[in-house]
């Protein structure tokens, strides 16, 4: 089994590359680290790759990458995947920071790139845009949530953090409550991508910067119940829903088995659980009592 430790970057196909480069740099505050006529790689100001943009006919998520332990042998991981009946292939130079990776496909045919070694890009000390701390998680709409949970758990080493009913699962690969989540939909697609900001003050600043750029929030700011992060969502010009968040639950010691205690937790200690299907989306804020347009 592969044991993933960290989310790398997501590759988004876009019909308007220049418009999306402007959004991701000027509004979100990512830095360009590589550019060709049809592809752009962007990293956070702290130097980790987060988003790749690829010119294409219609907006969609085409691939995501994950890092395993830096001392991992990719050949041994490929052999382990083969024993599980999972096909993979070795590829080089998948991004400016990654020279070697294993490439495989998840149940929704999204390309997964697994790498061990990567390099940081230069620290961008400018004040442009929101400037998130890191690329935090990717949420997917899928037909079969259980098969995705099994694949990401048994093949990539994710742990299940929480379920809402039997239709929405949150999974972690590090200390954060979730790095991927899957919700049942008839039409598979990207649900949203999320970036962590430093704190609640930075989230407020992010909302104000979005307003100055005439980008309306579609939900929030709100405090979720599952995961307990404070979050605000908007859509970019490609229709991609983007979340900015802070204060997400963390499990700092897997052996303890409970989330780091917080004053807003419903139980002490709070452990991974199956929440009722009618669990409120948030404890407070817009959308607390159910759904908002486009969200399950």
Secondary structure, DSSP 8 states (H G I E B T S, - for coil): ---EEEEEEEEEEES-HHHHHHIIIIIS--EEEEEETTEEEEE-TTS-EEEEEEE-SS-EEEEEEEEE-TT--HHHHHHHHHHTT---EEEEEEETTEEEEEEEE-TT--EEEEES------------S---SEEEEEEEEES-HHHHHHHHHHTT--EEEEEETTTEEEEESSSBS-SEEEEE-SS-EEEEEEEE-SSHHHHHHHHHHHHHTT--EEEEEEEESSS--EEEEEE-TT--EEEEEE---B-S-TTT-B----TT-SSSS-B-EEE-TT--SEEESTTTTS--TT--
